[in-house]
Amino acid sequence: MAIVKMDRLTIVGLEKDKNDIVEALTNLGAFEVISEQGDDLSASDVATTDPDSRLAALQHDITRLEKVIELNRTLHPEKKALFAGKRKVSEATFRQAVSREADLLAAVSRIEHNQAAAAELSVQQHRLQAAQTMLEPWQDLDLDLAEEGTKSVCLFLCSADSADQVNQLREALNEDVPESFLHIAAEDENGLRLVVAAWRPRVSVVQGHLRRLNFNPLPLQGEKGTPRQQMDANAGLLAANEAELDRIQRDTIELTRDGKSFEILYDALTIRYDRLKTVSSLSGTQKTFWMEGWVPFNLVAEVTKALEQRFLVATAHRPAAADEEFPILFNNRQLVKPYEVVVEMFGP
């Protein structure tokens, strides 16, 4: 397939017409702007006199859309042919998606809210499941875990792996803390659960022996309710959270279903971002601007004529020099537009 020859086109125009000129070149779809830094940029990359006003907001929305598009591909996978070409979108479809920008970004916000809520619920689920695991060996203990003793007596709930640990603790308490009481609340294959009561002035000594002998305190001591009551309450919360997570997942699946529109809006906002960013590289005066770019040689005359008919501009063009790098355009009839289309693109 032959490569289309390119001409370097220079345009000098009025500052007030810059956006309209750039928009017209954008519609042509075959003009590559040359920035002052020498980078080739699409004509759609330039279209405003204030490139810094919305860059941060646009970049934020582009990043948000990118995440939603990835989520769509996960939730709605599509099989593509091995040598499938680039996506083709009609002008009507493109404009329809862009016209729904506010609605699509609102859907993005809902998706983000859903993901944040799901993440928080998942953390709650892990915490509740961990609590159930800790409470299960204590479920037969008929004691409110909020009960930590009296003004003079402190209660400790802890577990041990073996009877030897318990015997060592009993001996240590008998010797160092005679004002104490040790009760084995339960014993099974999971170990032994103990209730230790001690005189409050001797609490630090008891705690030292519990740590030395590797007893495991019940972290949930101090929470209101017996272990069984707490487990029942946790089970209800787990079920409610699971139902809410399911609702959020279904809502997110529905919100991400229109992946094509999100992709089109992503492309549109990327163009808008590049347009805002690149305008700062265009030179000119307070009332004029100038720009250079590459255009297919067989369209130069029509493009120049259409510009001069609609705007007050001065133009000049020349073939690409041997040492110049220019964009490659293959001689594809769908890419190189005929004269009638060029005239229509530049029409008022």
Salt bridges, closest charged atoms under 4 A:
ASP7 OD2 - HIS317 ND1 3.32
GLU15 OE2 - LYS18 NZ 3.10
ASP17 OD1 - LYS16 NZ 3.36
GLU23 OE1 - ARG275 NH2 3.96
ASP61 OD1 - ARG64 NH1 2.90
GLU70 OE2 - ARG73 NH1 3.12
GLU91 OE2 - ARG95 NE 2.85
GLU101 OE1 - ARG272 NH2 3.12
GLU112 OE2 - ARG64 NE 2.76
ASP176 OD2 - HIS209 NE2 2.79
ASP188 OD2 - ARG193 NH2 2.62
ASP232 OD1 - ARG228 NH1 3.86
GLU244 OE2 - ARG247 NH2 2.91
ASP246 OD2 - ARG250 NE 3.05
ASP251 OD1 - ARG110 NH2 2.74
GLU254 OE1 - ARG257 NE 3.28
ASP258 OD2 - ARG100 NH1 3.07
GLU263 OE2 - ARG73 NH2 3.60
GLU263 OE1 - ARG87 NH1 2.81
ASP267 OD2 - ARG87 NH2 2.81
GLU292 OE1 - ARG8 NH2 3.03
GLU324 OE2 - ARG8 NH1 2.70
GLU324 OE2 - ARG318 NH2 2.78
